Amino acid sequence: MKINKGDLVACYVMGSSMEESLMQHGIVLDTHPDLEDVLVLDNYGMCRWWPAKRWRLLSGKKVLDTDT
C-alpha cells in the first residue's frame, strides 16, 4: 500500500530469532513521491525524513463523508 499524509506507520526490527519487535511508530506529515521518502513525527517527538520502505502502514487516514 502507498503511504500518504496522515497515515499511522510503524517500524519493526528483526531479532536474531526472526521475531519482529516494534522499534518506532508515528504519523506521516509529508511525502516526497519522487524520492519515495516520508516525513514522520515519531513516538520520541522527532520529525525526520525516512525512506518509505522503512515504515509499515498501520492505519490509513480516515476520510469522513459530511455530505449527508
N, C-alpha and C positions, 0 to 999 in steps of 0.2 A: 504494500500500500504506500501511497505517496504521503509524505509528511507535510502538513500545512500549518499556517499560523494558528495558534490557539490550541493545538493538539497537545495531549499529555503523552510524554515519552519516557522511556526508561533505558538505562544502560546496564548490561549484565557483564560479569566476569566469569570465565570458565575456570573452575578449580581443577586440581590435579586428578580428582576422582570423576571428572567430566560432569560435575554438577554446576549449575548456574547459580550465582549469587547476585542479588541486586547491588549495584555499585552506586548508581545515581538515578534520580528521576527529576523531571522538570517540565516546564511548559515552553512551547516554541513561540518565540516573539517575532521572528522574521525568517525568511528563507531566501536563498540565492540559487535559483534554478540552474544557472549556467555552471556554477562550481559544484552544485549538489551539496551545499552547506546549509546548516540551520543554526540560528541564534537561539540558544537555550538558556533560560533562567532556571538554575538547578536548585536542589534542596539545600545547598550550602549558601544560597544567596548570590552565587556567582553568575554573571552573564558572559557567555563566550560563544564564539563561532566554532562549530564542530562539523566534521564530515557527516552527512546524513546516515551513512552506513553504520555509524557508531550507535545510533539510537533505534529502539524498537517502539513502534506506535502502540500505546496502551489504549487510548480513547481519542477519537476524533472530536473536533469541535461540534457541538450541537447547534443546529440552526432551528430556531423556533418559527413556526408559521403563525404570524399575527394577523393574517387576512381571514379571520373567521367571523 
